[in-house]
Amino acid sequence: MLKSTTPTLEGRRIIKYHGVVCGDAILGANLFKDLFASIRDIVGGRSEAYEQELQKAREIAMSEMEARALALGANAVVGIDLDYETISPSGTGSMLMVNATGTAVTIE
């Protein structure tokens, strides 16, 4: 399935719009990742553990969006937007949320 952040696909014609599709992923960050990320914030550098969780969440959200598009009979998703949030439900620590939204279409 073709996926793009652009509203059209160069050289391809959209012949049917199926509607908006989305996929969501919410992953919890455990205590050790939070602790090491805090240390990285103090001394500088990247948090590889959080980067891996972010990539995993993005892949889940995109995969769910693609599955919903396929269920509608689409063979592409255009206009994809990715949103990232951190949420902290009361007393449960921080969680990472990724939302992927796009328009499911059929292209020639």
C-alpha positions in Angstrom: 0.0 0.0 0.0 1.3 3.4 -0.9 1.3 6.0 1.9 2.2 9.6 1.6 2.0 12.9 3.6 1.1 14.7 0.4 -2.5 15.1 -0.8 -1.7 13.4 -4.2 0.7 10.9 -5.6 2.7 12.1 -8.6 1.9 10.2 -11.7 -1.1 8.4 -10.1 -4.7 9.4 -10.4 -7.1 9.1 -7.4 -10.2 7.4 -8.6 -12.1 7.0 -5.3 -12.0 8.5 -1.9 -13.0 6.1 1.0 -12.7 8.6 3.8 -10.5 9.4 6.8 -8.7 6.5 8.5 -6.6 6.6 11.6 -4.4 4.4 13.8 -3.4 5.0 17.4 -0.8 3.6 19.7 -0.3 4.3 23.4 2.8 2.8 25.0 3.8 3.1 28.6 7.3 4.1 29.5 8.7 2.1 32.4 10.5 3.4 35.5 14.0 2.6 34.2 13.5 4.3 30.9 12.2 7.4 32.7 15.1 7.3 35.1 17.8 7.0 32.3 16.0 9.7 30.2 16.1 12.1 33.2 19.8 11.5 33.5 20.3 12.1 29.8 18.4 15.4 30.2 20.9 16.5 32.9 24.1 15.4 31.1 22.9 15.8 27.5 22.6 13.3 24.7 19.8 11.2 23.2 17.6 8.7 24.9 17.9 5.6 22.8 15.2 3.8 24.8 12.6 6.5 24.2 13.6 6.7 20.5 13.0 3.0 20.2 9.6 3.3 21.9 8.7 6.2 19.7 9.6 4.2 16.5 7.6 1.2 17.8 4.5 3.4 18.5 4.7 5.1 15.1 4.9 1.7 13.3 1.9 0.4 15.3 -0.2 3.6 14.5 0.7 3.4 10.8 0.0 -0.3 10.6 -3.5 0.2 12.2 -4.2 3.1 9.8 -3.2 0.9 6.8 -5.4 -2.0 8.0 -8.4 0.3 8.3 -7.8 1.6 4.8 -7.5 -1.9 3.4 -10.8 -2.8 5.1 -12.4 0.0 3.1 -11.0 -1.3 -0.2 -8.3 1.4 -0.5 -4.9 0.8 -2.0 -3.3 4.0 -0.8 -3.4 6.6 2.0 -2.7 10.3 1.3 -2.4 13.4 3.4 -1.0 11.4 6.4 -0.5 13.4 9.6 1.4 12.1 12.6 0.7 13.5 16.0 2.7 12.8 19.1 1.7 13.3 22.8 2.8 12.3 26.2 0.1 11.6 28.7 0.2 11.0 32.4 -2.9 9.2 33.7 -3.2 9.8 37.4 -0.4 8.0 39.3 0.5 5.7 36.4 3.6 7.4 35.1 4.1 8.8 31.6 2.8 7.2 28.4 3.6 8.0 24.8 0.7 8.4 22.3 1.1 8.4 18.5 -1.9 9.1 16.2 -1.7 8.6 12.4 -4.5 10.0 10.3 -4.9 10.1 6.5 -7.4 9.8 3.7 -7.9 6.3 2.3 -8.1 6.3 -1.5 -8.0 4.0 -4.5 -5.4 5.0 -7.2 -4.8 3.8 -10.7 
